[in-house]
Amino acid sequence: MELNILQIKEIIPHRFPFLLLDKVTALTPGKKLVAIKNVSINEPFFVGHFPEEKVMPGVLILEAMAQAGCIYFYYSKNLQGKKLIYYLAKVNAKFLSPVVPGDQLRIEVTTIKLLPKAGFLKTQAYVGERLSAEAEIGFGIKELSG
């Protein structure tokens, strides 16, 4: 299964400048998700984050991995209706190499453990074949009214 940006926006509430995914290129619920973030020189964070030596902030790489995990969790739990998926925890986050303008971040997500109202996922972010960041991320579900 693939998802375009409009389908991603139906699942997660993030909007510019906080929507950090461009597309999902592969999704097998309960098995694996692959998402893409194209890193452009026009990103607003490059203005103030190491302006002379542009590097994508690690916290935003982690956020992109969390957004990909949210989509994976949504489909793996077969959620429908008005639900909000919360980012609960990060464990063993590692930033291994910088991400710079022009890079394409490929985010891969797999299951560690799925529970009735929570889940723990392994996320990895690559530039080409180079592992740039990884983390284990926990999620929870909240029902929304209306």
PARO-991203 format. One record per residue: x, y, z of N, C-alpha, C in turn; residue in one letter; residue number from 1. Coordinates in steps of 0.05 Angstrom, whole numbers. Example, Ala and Ser with C-alpha at 12.3 -4.5 7.8 and 13.67 -1.06 7.14 Angstrom:
REM residues 2
<<264 -114 156> <246 -90 156> <264 -66 156> a 1>
<<257 -45 142> <273 -21 143> <258 1 157> s 2>
***
This chain:
REM residues 146
<<17 -24 0> <0 0 0> <18 25 0> m 1>
<<10 45 -15> <24 71 -15> <4 93 -6> e 2>
<<15 114 5> <-2 137 13> <11 163 3> l 3>
<<-6 180 -8> <4 206 -16> <0 226 7> n 4>
<<8 251 3> <7 271 24> <-21 276 33> i 5>
<<-41 275 15> <-69 280 23> <-79 257 41> l 6>
<<-71 233 36> <-79 210 52> <-65 211 79> q 7>
<<-40 220 80> <-26 223 105> <-40 244 123> i 8>
<<-49 266 111> <-62 287 126> <-89 278 137> k 9>
<<-101 257 126> <-126 247 137> <-121 231 163> e 10>
<<-96 222 167> <-90 205 190> <-78 221 213> i 11>
<<-58 238 207> <-45 254 228> <-53 283 226> i 12>
<<-55 297 249> <-65 324 249> <-44 345 242> p 13>
<<-19 338 237> <2 357 232> <-2 372 206> h 14>
<<7 397 205> <6 414 182> <32 429 180> r 15>
<<37 442 157> <61 458 153> <64 477 176> f 16>
<<88 480 187> <113 468 180> <119 443 195> p 17>
<<99 431 209> <105 408 226> <98 381 213> f 18>
<<86 381 189> <82 356 175> <108 350 160> l 19>
<<121 328 169> <148 323 160> <151 299 141> l 20>
<<129 288 132> <130 266 113> <119 275 86> l 21>
<<130 264 65> <120 271 38> <103 249 26> d 22>
<<110 224 32> <94 201 22> <102 176 37> k 23>
<<84 156 35> <90 129 45> <92 112 20> v 24>
<<115 99 16> <120 83 -8> <113 54 -5> t 25>
<<112 44 20> <105 16 25> <93 14 53> a 26>
<<71 -1 55> <59 -5 81> <46 -33 81> l 27>
<<55 -49 99> <43 -75 105> <36 -75 134> t 28>
<<11 -70 142> <3 -68 170> <14 -92 186> p 29>
<<25 -85 210> <36 -105 227> <63 -116 220> g 30>
<<73 -107 196> <99 -117 187> <120 -94 183> k 31>
<<113 -75 165> <133 -54 158> <120 -31 144> k 32>
<<131 -7 148> <124 17 134> <150 30 124> l 33>
<<149 42 100> <171 58 90> <159 85 81> v 34>
<<171 106 92> <161 133 86> <185 150 77> a 35>
<<178 172 62> <199 189 51> <195 218 61> i 36>
<<217 230 68> <218 259 74> <240 271 57> k 37>
<<232 288 38> <252 302 21> <261 326 36> n 38>
<<287 328 40> <299 350 56> <307 372 36> v 39>
<<294 395 38> <298 417 19> <313 440 34> s 40>
<<328 455 19> <341 479 29> <321 500 38> i 41>
<<296 497 29> <275 516 35> <261 510 62> n 42>
<<269 490 76> <257 483 102> <262 507 121> e 43>
<<241 515 136> <244 539 153> <265 535 175> p 44>
<<270 511 185> <290 508 206> <319 513 198> f 45>
<<325 512 172> <352 516 163> <361 545 167> f 46>
<<342 564 170> <348 592 173> <364 596 199> v 47>
<<357 582 221> <369 586 246> <385 563 258> g 48>
<<383 539 246> <398 516 257> <423 512 241> h 49>
<<446 520 253> <472 519 240> <470 532 212> f 50>
<<463 558 211> <459 571 186> <483 571 166> p 51>
<<507 569 176> <530 568 159> <536 539 150> e 52>
<<527 519 164> <532 491 158> <506 477 163> e 53>
<<488 477 143> <460 468 146> <458 439 153> k 54>
<<446 433 176> <441 405 185> <413 404 195> v 55>
<<398 383 187> <370 380 198> <372 373 227> m 56>
<<356 387 244> <357 382 273> <349 353 279> p 57>
<<364 340 297> <358 313 305> <330 309 315> g 58>
<<320 329 330> <293 327 341> <272 326 319> v 59>
<<278 338 296> <259 337 273> <261 311 258> l 60>
<<285 299 258> <287 272 246> <271 253 264> i 61>
<<274 256 290> <258 239 308> <228 244 304> l 62>
<<220 269 300> <192 275 296> <182 262 270> e 63>
<<198 263 249> <190 250 223> <187 219 228> a 64>
<<205 207 243> <203 179 249> <178 173 266> m 65>
<<171 191 284> <147 188 300> <122 190 283> a 66>
<<122 209 264> <99 212 246> <95 186 229> q 67>
<<117 175 219> <116 150 204> <106 128 222> a 68>
<<115 127 246> <106 107 265> <76 110 271> g 69>
<<67 134 273> <38 139 278> <21 127 256> c 70>
<<29 131 231> <14 120 208> <15 90 209> i 71>
<<39 79 214> <41 50 216> <24 38 238> y 72>
<<24 51 261> <8 43 284> <-22 44 277> f 73>
<<-30 66 264> <-58 69 256> <-68 46 240> y 74>
<<-53 38 219> <-61 16 202> <-56 -11 215> y 75>
<<-35 -14 231> <-30 -40 244> <-52 -47 264> s 76>
<<-63 -26 278> <-84 -30 297> <-111 -29 284> k 77>
<<-113 -24 258> <-138 -23 243> <-157 -3 255> n 78>
<<-146 21 262> <-162 42 275> <-180 56 255> l 79>
<<-204 62 263> <-222 77 247> <-237 97 264> q 80>
<<-249 117 251> <-263 137 267> <-244 158 277> g 81>
<<-254 173 296> <-238 196 307> <-220 186 330> k 82>
<<-195 183 323> <-175 174 342> <-151 193 341> k 83>
<<-138 197 363> <-113 212 363> <-92 194 374> l 84>
<<-70 192 360> <-48 175 368> <-27 192 380> i 85>
<<-21 186 405> <-1 202 420> <26 189 420> y 86>
<<47 205 418> <74 197 421> <79 195 451> y 87>
<<85 171 462> <87 168 490> <116 167 500> l 88>
<<134 155 485> <161 152 495> <181 147 473> a 89>
<<205 154 477> <227 146 459> <248 133 476> k 90>
<<260 112 465> <280 97 479> <303 92 459> v 91>
<<327 93 469> <351 87 454> <353 103 428> n 92>
<<346 128 428> <349 145 404> <378 150 399> a 93>
<<386 147 374> <414 151 366> <414 167 340> k 94>
<<431 187 339> <435 202 314> <463 196 305> f 95>
<<465 183 282> <490 171 273> <504 187 251> l 96>
<<490 202 235> <502 218 214> <484 241 207> s 97>
<<495 263 198> <478 287 192> <461 284 168> p 98>
<<439 298 168> <420 300 145> <422 329 136> v 99>
<<426 333 110> <431 360 99> <412 365 76> v 100>
<<409 391 67> <392 397 45> <400 380 20> p 101>
<<379 370 6> <383 354 -17> <381 324 -11> g 102>
<<383 317 15> <380 288 23> <351 280 21> d 103>
<<348 254 17> <321 242 19> <323 223 42> q 104>
<<306 228 62> <305 212 86> <285 189 82> l 105>
<<294 164 83> <277 141 81> <273 129 109> r 106>
<<249 130 118> <242 121 145> <229 94 144> i 107>
<<240 75 160> <229 48 161> <219 43 189> e 108>
<<195 31 191> <182 25 217> <174 -4 218> v 109>
<<180 -17 240> <172 -45 245> <162 -47 274> t 110>
<<148 -69 279> <136 -73 305> <155 -85 326> t 111>
<<155 -73 349> <167 -86 373> <145 -101 388> i 112>
<<124 -86 395> <102 -98 410> <76 -81 406> k 113>
<<54 -94 400> <28 -80 398> <10 -90 421> l 114>
<<-1 -71 436> <-19 -76 458> <-46 -65 451> l 115>
<<-67 -71 466> <-94 -61 459> <-96 -30 455> p 116>
<<-83 -15 473> <-85 14 471> <-58 28 469> k 117>
<<-38 12 462> <-11 24 460> <6 6 441> a 118>
<<30 16 435> <48 0 419> <76 11 420> g 119>
<<95 -6 414> <123 2 413> <135 -6 387> f 120>
<<148 13 373> <157 9 346> <187 15 344> l 121>
<<200 1 325> <228 7 319> <227 25 294> k 122>
<<241 48 295> <242 66 273> <271 71 265> t 123>
<<276 72 239> <303 78 229> <301 97 206> q 124>
<<319 116 205> <320 136 183> <346 133 168> a 125>
<<344 130 141> <367 126 124> <369 149 104> y 126>
<<393 155 96> <399 172 73> <414 153 54> v 127>
<<402 145 32> <413 124 15> <414 98 32> g 128>
<<437 86 33> <441 62 50> <452 68 77> e 129>
<<458 93 83> <471 101 108> <449 106 129> r 130>
<<452 91 152> <434 95 174> <441 122 187> l 131>
<<421 140 188> <425 166 199> <415 169 228> s 132>
<<393 155 234> <382 156 261> <364 132 266> a 133>
<<361 125 292> <343 103 299> <333 108 327> e 134>
<<309 97 333> <297 100 359> <275 79 362> a 135>
<<269 72 387> <245 57 393> <225 77 404> e 136>
<<201 77 393> <181 97 400> <155 83 409> i 137>
<<144 94 431> <119 84 442> <96 102 434> g 138>
<<72 90 429> <48 105 422> <24 96 438> f 139>
<<5 115 442> <-20 108 455> <-43 119 439> g 140>
<<-67 110 444> <-91 117 429> <-110 132 447> i 141>
<<-121 154 437> <-143 169 452> <-166 171 433> k 142>
<<-190 164 443> <-215 168 428> <-222 198 428> e 143>
<<-230 208 406> <-239 236 404> <-269 237 402> l 144>
<<-282 256 415> <-311 258 413> <-318 276 389> s 145>
<<-341 271 378> <-351 288 357> <-341 281 331> g 146>
***
